[in-house]
Amino acid sequence: MASSKRSDAPEPGDVLVFGIANCDQVRKARTWLQAAGVAYHFHDYRVDGLDAARLADWMRHVPWDALINRRGTTWRRLDDSRRAAVTDQLSATELLLEQPTLVKRPVLQHGQRLLVGFSEPLYQSFFGAPPTAARS
């Protein structure tokens, strides 16, 4: 059974979903996981924050610029000079740690495998389970 949040710490092999609770893409991902019967632990950036070690690990698996949500209101609210200053992994890391809601959502981690963003076909391919209940 899927869990939206557990009080105990996740195990290394657990499916972890990172994002913010009120994000439409995060809601779609969580709904898909629940329909597929995939148990997961939800990590809300606003509640739980984002640590440098996890972000560095993600950047070993995906390009730094794939983690930045340039479509959201947080990005649009940054002044032009702050946006222009994000030119490499170091500057991206500094900004994402300062404002975790700039991370593209959701980030799904299962062991060393990582997905950024939500797409039903991508999740089906990743988990190998086509949940008919998630389609509506």
C-alpha positions as CSV (number, residue, x, y, z in Angstrom):
1,M,0.0,0.0,0.0
2,A,1.3,3.5,-0.8
3,S,2.0,5.8,2.0
4,S,2.0,9.6,1.6
5,K,4.2,10.1,4.6
6,R,5.8,7.8,7.1
7,S,7.1,8.8,10.5
8,D,10.0,6.4,10.2
9,A,13.0,7.1,8.0
10,P,13.0,5.6,4.5
11,E,15.1,2.5,3.8
12,P,17.8,2.6,1.1
13,G,15.7,0.7,-1.4
14,D,12.5,2.7,-0.9
15,V,10.9,4.8,-3.5
16,L,11.3,8.4,-2.5
17,V,9.2,11.2,-4.0
18,F,10.5,14.8,-3.6
19,G,8.4,17.9,-4.2
20,I,5.9,20.1,-2.6
21,A,2.4,18.9,-1.7
22,N,0.4,21.5,-3.7
23,C,2.2,20.9,-7.0
24,D,0.0,19.5,-9.7
25,Q,2.8,17.3,-11.1
26,V,3.6,15.9,-7.7
27,R,-0.1,15.1,-7.1
28,K,-0.3,13.3,-10.5
29,A,2.8,11.3,-9.7
30,R,1.5,10.3,-6.2
31,T,-1.9,9.4,-7.7
32,W,-0.1,7.2,-10.3
33,L,2.1,5.5,-7.7
34,Q,-0.9,4.8,-5.5
35,A,-2.9,3.4,-8.4
36,A,0.0,1.2,-9.3
37,G,0.4,-0.1,-5.7
38,V,3.9,1.4,-5.4
39,A,4.8,2.2,-1.8
40,Y,6.7,5.4,-1.5
41,H,7.9,8.0,1.0
42,F,7.0,11.7,0.3
43,H,9.6,14.3,1.1
44,D,8.2,17.9,1.0
45,Y,10.8,20.5,0.4
46,R,8.9,23.1,2.4
47,V,8.6,20.9,5.4
48,D,11.7,18.7,5.2
49,G,14.1,20.9,3.2
50,L,16.8,19.8,0.8
51,D,20.3,18.8,1.8
52,A,23.5,19.4,-0.1
53,A,24.6,15.7,-0.1
54,R,21.3,14.6,-1.7
55,L,21.4,17.3,-4.3
56,A,25.1,16.5,-5.2
57,D,24.0,12.8,-5.6
58,W,21.2,13.8,-8.0
59,M,23.7,15.9,-10.0
60,R,25.8,12.8,-10.5
61,H,22.8,11.1,-12.2
62,V,21.2,14.0,-14.2
63,P,22.5,17.2,-15.6
64,W,22.3,20.2,-13.2
65,D,20.1,22.2,-15.5
66,A,17.6,19.4,-15.7
67,L,16.9,19.9,-12.0
68,I,15.9,23.6,-12.3
69,N,12.2,24.5,-12.8
70,R,12.4,27.5,-15.1
71,R,8.6,27.5,-15.6
72,G,7.5,28.0,-12.0
73,T,6.7,31.2,-10.1
74,T,9.8,30.9,-7.9
75,W,12.0,31.2,-11.0
76,R,10.0,34.0,-12.5
77,R,10.2,36.0,-9.2
78,L,14.0,35.9,-9.2
79,D,15.5,39.1,-10.5
80,D,17.2,38.9,-13.9
81,S,20.7,39.1,-12.6
82,R,20.1,36.1,-10.2
83,R,18.7,34.0,-13.0
84,A,21.6,34.9,-15.3
85,A,24.1,34.0,-12.6
86,V,23.0,30.3,-12.8
87,T,25.6,29.1,-15.3
88,D,27.1,25.9,-13.9
89,Q,26.7,23.2,-11.3
90,L,28.1,25.2,-8.5
91,S,25.8,28.2,-9.0
92,A,22.8,25.9,-9.6
93,T,23.6,24.1,-6.3
94,E,23.8,27.3,-4.4
95,L,20.5,28.5,-5.7
96,L,18.6,25.2,-5.3
97,L,19.8,24.8,-1.7
98,E,18.7,28.4,-1.0
99,Q,15.3,27.9,-2.7
100,P,14.5,24.2,-2.9
101,T,11.1,24.9,-4.5
102,L,13.1,25.7,-7.7
103,V,13.8,22.0,-8.1
104,K,11.8,20.6,-11.0
105,R,9.0,18.4,-9.6
106,P,8.7,15.7,-8.7
107,V,12.0,14.0,-8.3
108,L,11.5,10.3,-7.9
109,Q,14.4,8.3,-6.5
110,H,14.6,4.5,-6.3
111,G,18.0,3.3,-5.2
112,Q,20.5,4.9,-7.7
113,R,17.8,5.5,-10.3
114,L,16.3,8.9,-10.7
115,L,13.3,10.4,-12.6
116,V,12.8,14.2,-12.9
117,G,9.3,15.4,-13.7
118,F,6.2,13.3,-14.2
119,S,5.0,11.5,-17.3
120,E,2.8,8.5,-17.2
121,P,4.7,6.6,-20.0
122,L,8.0,7.3,-18.2
123,Y,6.6,6.0,-14.9
124,Q,5.2,2.9,-16.7
125,S,8.5,2.2,-18.3
126,F,10.4,2.8,-15.0
127,F,8.1,0.6,-12.9
128,G,7.0,-1.8,-15.6
129,A,3.4,-1.7,-14.4
130,P,0.7,0.0,-16.4
131,P,-1.9,1.1,-13.9
132,T,-5.3,1.4,-15.6
133,A,-6.7,3.1,-12.6
134,A,-4.3,6.1,-13.0
135,R,-5.9,7.0,-16.4
136,S,-8.9,9.1,-16.2
